[in-house]
Amino acid sequence: MCEGCNCNDERLEKIKEVIKECNGDKSQLIHVLNEVQELYGYIPTYVQKVISEELDIPMAEIYGVITFYSRFSLEPKGKYNVSVCLGTACYVKGSQGVLDKVKEILGIDVGQVTKDGKFSIESTRCVGACGLAPVMTVNSDVYGNMDPSKVKEILAKYE
């Protein structure tokens, strides 16, 4: 069951406590996954197995929830997760150019993490800030009215 895990991991113990508090209520899956995402920065397979066993939910169902919601990730993200919105309003106003500049500066592609683990890149479909289009976020910091010329200066803040 523990392939790839550190069974002495304090985070896993915290997750088991959260699951125990759910009293077997399967409707608490998203709550549990949120806790895992916060603690680990992603949702490791071995933790999915623990959730599956403790809440009696098939792994396939857990995987389906994780992949449905963009909040959840199956892979570790960088310390600073750079996200560029490619939703209609942002795309029409040039967000693809912003994304291309982020990729160029960081030397990685969407879904990848820099070798030092500092940055990762993702593209999203809508962050709900269409009036600020195009939008880029770094973790919870939102940058609106973006253009490629602003990317280098913004990323430098996180160096």
N, C-alpha and C positions, 0 to 999 in steps of 0.2 A: 504494500500500500504506500510506502513512504519513498518510492523511487524519486531521487532528486531532492528530497527534503532534508531538513535538519530537525529531527524530532524534538530536540531541546529548544527549538525556536520559540521565544517568548510570544512572538506574534501569533503563532499557531495556537498557543494556549489561550490567548485573548479571543481568537476566533471561535474556539470551542466553547468559551464562556458565553459569547454572543449567541451561538447556536442553542446552547442549553437554555438561555433565557427565552428562546422562541417556543419552548415546550412542544416541539414537534410540529409547529404550525408552518406548513409548506408555503403559505402566502407571505412569509417573512423572507423568502429567498432574496429578493432585491435588497432588502435591508442588510442581510448577511453579506451579499456580494459588495455592497457599498463599503462595508467595514473592511473587507479583504482588500479592495482597491485602495482604500486610504492607507492601510498598514503596509502593504507590499508595493504599491505603485502599479500593480497588475494582478491578475488572478492566476496563480500557478496551478498546474494540473493536479499536483498532490493535494492542494487545498480544496479543489473541486471534488476530489474523491472523498475527502473528509465530510464536506457538505452533503454530498450524495448519500453517504452512509448514515449520517446523523439525522438528516431530514427525510430520508427515504425518497429521494428524488433521483430519477435516472440521470446519468451523466449527460446524455443527449439533450435533455431538457435544460440542464444548467448551461451547457454549451450554447444552446439556442438563445437563452436570455442574455448571456454575455455578448454574443455576437450581434444581437439585435440592438442593444443600447450602446451608443458611441461612448458613453461614460466609462464603460468597462474595456479592459485591454487584456489580451492573452499573452502579450509580450511586455517586458520591462520598458519603461520610457525613461528618457533622460531626466536629469534633475530639472531641466527647463524644457517643457514640452511646447514647441512652437506649432501653432495651429493656424492655418489660413483657410478662410471660408471660401468655398467655391459655389455657394448657392447663387441663384440667378442674379440678384441685385449686385452682389460682390463680383461675380464673374463678369457681368456686363461692364462694370466699372474698373476692370483690370486686375482682379485678384490673381489670375494665372501668372502674370508678370511678377507679382509679389512673391508667390510661391516659388517661381523659378529662381528669383534672386536669393531667397532663403536657402534653397538647395545648393546654389552656387557658392554662397559664403560658407556654409557649414560642410560642404563636400559630401553630403549624404542625400538619400532620396526619401520620399514619403515612406513612413513605416520603419525607418532605420534610426539608429542611435549613434552619435559620434563615438569614436574609440575611447575617449576619456569619460564617456557616460554623462557628459554635461548637457547635451542637447538631443532632442528627438523631434521629428517633424511628422505632422499629420495634416490631412486635408479634411475639412468638414463640409457639410451641406448647408447649414444655417445655424448661426449662433444667436439669432433673434435681435440683431443690431443693424438691420437693413438701412436705417437712416444714416449710419456711419460708414456705409460701404465704400470701398472694400475694407474688410476687417481681418486683423491678425491678432491672435492672443499668444501670450507667453505665460503659461500656467493660468492664473486668474486675472492677469493684467490684460486689458483690452486696448488695442490700438486701432483707431478708426481713421477713415480717409487716407488709407495707406497708398503708397506708390513705391516702386522698387528703390527709389533714391533714399528712402527713410529706413530701410531694413538694416543696413550695416550699423547705423547709429543706435538703433533700438537693441539689436543683439549685443552690442558692446556693453550695454548696461548690465548684462548678465555674465560677463566674462570673469 
